[in-house]
Amino acid sequence: MFQWRVWAFAAVYGLWGGSYLAIRFVVHVIPPFLAAGVRYSLSALLLLGISFLGRRDPLPGRRELLNCLATGVMMFVFGYSAIYWAETHIASWLAAMLTSTSFLWTCVAECVLLRTDRLRMATLLPLAGGVAGMALLVGYPFKSMGQTSIAASFAVLGSAITWSLTTVSLKRLKLPGSFVQTAGLQLFAAAMALLPISFALGEWQRLPEASVVLHPGPVFGMLYLVVGGSGLAMSAFHWLLARESPSLVASSSYVNPIVAMLGGIVLVHERYTGTQLCGAAAVLLSVVLVWRAKSKSTEEM
């Protein structure tokens, strides 16, 4: 059992952390929204196949289905798909670091919207440090990054906020009992929305010839995202939730960006500045301190 736990944590930390670099390989060949739509389509087929054919899960009710479709559009169309476009303009490690702030936004939303926790000084100070770190990541050096890169950075921040608010709303919504089915239906809704959007934007006409699309880089990247990111890592995540404390599983919120930084900077030599690394350290420290403060608060309740 110990070995299975080690492999499960390795999948959640490594596969999700490496997804940002995989997206980079894909969107440098396939237009971003088309790439996201294809990934979500294949992932939905995989997960729904597991749910209905493998696990024999019952069909969702009308309300459950509508809730899955609506939250899927919010999380993966207005949320995560922005990362695909952003990574055509900024480094994958920077996108991962900005996305990690979703943990901070979720904490704020739990206090303000759900009122399941209170904003304490032990939480407010790290949150302020995280905001300062984001300013270093995005705002400096403003001119050298360029306006498009700045817009891409803010798009990722908007994506993180949208993801967080939708995640918090899931606590009030009725969803299928199967997490695999829920994820599959959400990804299906996102794919059905993104593919027409991609067509309307003319991305299908800008798709390179088959020999370029079928190059090992984008093919491996897409396989990694579908099988690794959506299949293995998602399954490992839910397997761990049933056996470990939620706070321990939530540690992926600050491990994933570290994996993404190592992949982007070390493997493909993505650009960075010393100031940006300081900002990244501030954001990571903020996430760790808020996580520890919330864990301590939960233990005292």
Residue pairs with C-beta under 8 A, 6 or more apart in sequence:
5 240
5 243
5 244
7 236
8 236
8 239
8 240
9 236
9 240
11 228
11 232
11 233
11 236
12 233
12 236
12 237
12 240
12 249
12 252
13 252
13 255
13 256
13 259
14 259
15 224
15 228
15 229
15 232
15 233
15 236
16 229
16 233
16 252
16 256
16 259
17 96
17 255
17 256
17 257
17 258
17 259
17 260
17 263
18 224
18 228
18 259
18 260
18 263
19 224
19 225
19 228
19 229
19 260
20 83
20 87
20 92
20 93
20 95
20 96
20 99
20 260
20 263
20 264
21 92
21 260
21 263
21 264
21 267
21 268
22 220
22 221
22 222
22 224
22 225
22 228
22 229
23 35
23 83
23 84
23 87
23 92
23 95
23 221
23 225
24 87
24 92
24 221
24 264
24 268
25 217
25 218
25 220
25 221
26 35
26 39
26 84
26 218
26 221
26 222
26 225
27 35
27 84
27 85
27 87
27 88
28 88
28 217
28 218
29 208
29 212
29 213
29 215
29 217
29 218
30 38
30 207
30 208
30 213
30 218
31 198
31 201
31 203
31 204
31 206
31 207
32 81
32 84
32 85
32 87
32 88
32 203
33 81
33 84
33 85
33 194
33 197
33 198
33 201
33 203
34 194
34 195
34 198
34 203
34 204
34 207
35 84
35 222
36 76
36 80
36 81
36 84
36 190
36 194
37 190
37 191
37 194
37 195
37 197
37 198
38 191
38 195
38 222
39 222
39 225
39 226
39 230
40 76
40 187
40 188
40 190
40 191
40 194
41 187
41 188
41 191
41 195
42 222
42 226
43 184
43 187
43 225
43 226
43 229
43 230
43 231
44 184
44 185
44 187
44 188
44 191
46 184
46 226
46 227
46 230
46 231
47 180
47 181
47 183
47 184
47 187
47 230
47 231
47 234
48 181
48 184
48 185
48 188
50 180
50 184
51 57
51 178
51 180
51 181
51 184
52 181
55 178
55 180
57 176
57 177
57 178
57 180
57 181
58 177
60 68
60 176
60 181
60 185
61 174
63 174
64 174
64 175
64 176
65 185
67 173
67 174
67 175
68 175
68 176
68 182
68 185
68 186
68 189
69 185
69 186
69 188
69 189
70 189
71 166
71 169
71 170
71 173
71 186
72 185
72 186
72 187
72 188
72 189
72 190
73 189
73 190
73 193
74 162
74 165
74 166
75 162
75 163
75 166
75 167
75 186
75 190
76 186
76 187
76 189
76 190
76 194
77 190
77 193
77 194
77 197
78 159
78 162
79 159
79 160
79 162
79 163
79 166
80 159
80 163
81 159
81 190
81 194
82 155
82 156
82 158
82 159
83 95
83 99
83 156
83 159
85 152
85 155
86 95
86 152
86 153
86 155
86 156
86 159
87 95
87 152
88 152
89 148
89 149
89 151
89 152
90 145
90 149
90 152
90 153
90 156
91 264
91 270
91 271
91 272
92 260
92 263
92 264
92 270
93 257
93 260
93 261
93 263
93 264
93 265
93 270
93 272
93 280
94 137
94 153
94 264
94 270
94 272
94 276
95 156
95 260
96 256
96 257
96 260
96 261
96 264
97 137
97 257
97 260
97 261
97 279
97 280
97 283
97 284
98 134
98 137
98 138
98 153
98 156
98 157
98 160
98 283
99 156
99 159
99 160
99 257
100 160
100 253
100 254
100 256
100 257
100 283
100 284
100 287
101 130
101 134
101 157
101 160
101 283
101 287
102 160
102 161
102 163
102 164
102 167
102 253
103 164
103 250
103 253
103 254
103 287
103 290
103 291
104 127
104 130
104 286
104 287
104 290
105 160
105 161
105 164
105 165
106 164
106 167
106 168
107 117
107 123
107 127
107 290
107 294
108 119
108 127
109 164
109 165
109 168
110 116
110 117
110 168
111 117
111 118
111 119
111 123
113 165
113 168
114 168
114 171
114 172
117 294
117 297
120 293
120 297
122 289
122 293
122 296
123 290
123 293
123 294
125 289
126 285
126 286
126 287
126 289
126 290
126 293
127 286
127 290
129 282
129 285
129 286
129 289
130 282
130 283
130 286
130 287
130 290
132 279
132 282
133 278
133 279
133 280
133 281
133 282
133 283
133 285
133 286
134 157
134 279
134 283
135 279
136 275
136 276
136 278
136 279
136 282
137 153
137 276
137 279
137 280
137 283
138 150
138 153
138 154
138 157
139 150
140 273
140 275
140 276
140 279
141 273
141 275
142 150
145 153
175 182
176 182
176 185
179 238
180 234
180 235
180 238
183 230
183 234
187 230
198 204
207 213
213 219
237 249
237 252
240 248
240 249
241 249
247 291
247 294
247 295
247 298
250 291
251 291
253 287
253 291
254 284
254 287
254 288
254 291
257 280
257 283
257 284
258 284
261 280
264 270
265 272
